[in-house]
Each structure stands twice: as C-alpha cells, then as structure tokens.
Amino acid sequence: MIKKTLAETRTEAEEARWFEENQDRLLRLFERARKEGALRVGGKSVGITISKDTGSLRKPPSQKVMLRIPNGDLERARRQAGSKGIGYQTYIKMLLREGLDREEPSRRRA
C-alpha cells in the first residue's frame, strides 16, 4: 500500500481542521487498507469502527440534539474556538468529550 502523509500543518488546530475536512477520504483509505490486509489496529480509538454485520468501516453513530446554552458561555466558546482556529461546535464537542473522559475513570487515557 502507498504510504499517505498528513498535509503540511503548522498548528494543532490546522491539523484538527485537516482531519475534519478529509474524513471521507481517510475513511476510503481505511477501507482500502482493510481490503488489502494492511489495516493495523492500535491501542487508541480513531473514531472509526468496523461493523460486525458487514465487516465494513463506518463512522461512529451520532445524534443531533438541541441544547440551550447561555449566551455568555456560547460567546466564550466561539471566542476560544476562534483563537484555536476551529469551529465552535467542534470545540464544544471536544470539551464535552474531555469532560466525560475525566469523569469516567475507565476511559482515561494512559
């Protein structure tokens, strides 16, 4: 399999944005690697799962929710996300996941 490299990025925010913008392309690469027998599974979750029914790769399920957030908190999230160069919704999801991981000892990363 041809080795693929990450696009040139200068900051962590640019790298996160690159991964978000290239999700479908990366999913196709994972699918091809699986078919070629070159897919390796590491210790960390990469946000992609293999269906037990079909054996194909898929993105983790997600659900739209409506959430009321105080204006001040939303503005803070927008401002902080902007300083990191990412969207505020992505930033809020990152904060939520970090908080959930912190509160659930079994999910703490080594």
N, C-alpha and C positions, 0 to 999 in steps of 0.2 A: 504494500500500500504506500502511496506517496505521502510523505510527511507534510502536514499542514502546519503553518506557523501563525501565531497571533499577529494581527495587524500592528503596525508601529503605534504604540500609545505612550504618552508621556506621563499620565497620571492614572491613579486607580479609578477615578471617575470616568476617564476616557475608555479604560479597559472594560469597565462595567457596561458602559454605553455600547461598546463594540459587541460584547456578548449578547446584549439585549437585541440589538439590531440584526444580529446574524443567527438568531435562534433556529430558524427554519433550515438554513444552510448547514449549521452544525448538526442538527437532527438527521439530515440526509447523510452527512459524513459518518455519523454513528451507525446509521442503518447499513450503509455500505460496508463499514468495518465489521459489523456483526456478520453480514453475509459472507465476507471474505475470511472470517475466522480470526480477525486481527483485533477484535474488541477485548480490552482488558478491564477488569473491574477493580477499582481501588477501594480504599477504606472510607473515603468521603463520598457523600451523595452529591451528584452533579445536577440534580433536578430533572433527571430523565429516568423513566422506569421501563422495564420490559414487561409486556402484557403476558400473563400466564396463559391466557386463552389462545392468543395468536402468535406469541413469541416476537411480536414487533415492538419497536421502541415507540414510546409516546410521552408527551409532556405530562407532568403531574396534573390531576384534576384541580380545577379551581372553580370558584363560585363568585358571582357578582353579589356584592352586598351594598346596602345603603346605610350610611353611617353619619350621624350628626356629630361634627367636630366643632368645638368652639372656635369662633373666628380668629382669636388671638393665637391659638395653637396651630391652626391651619396656616396662618401667615408666617409663624415661626418655622413650620415645616417647609414652606415654599422658600423662605429665605435661606435656610440651612441647606436644602437640596440644591438651590441655585449656586451656592458657594462651592458645592462639590461637583457641579456640572451635570447633575442628573435630574430627572423629573421628580416632582414632589410625591406622586403616587408610588413610584418605585422606592423613594426614600422612606415613606411611611411603611411600606411592606417590609423593608429592611429592618426598620426599628421594631416593628411588631415581631418579626422572626427572632431578632436578638433578645428581645424581652422574654419571649416564650422559651427560648433555649436557656436563658438564665434561670427561669423559674422551674424548669423541668430537668433535674439532675441527670436523668438517664440520657438526655440528648446533648449534654455538654460535650464540647469538642476537646479532644486531647491536645 
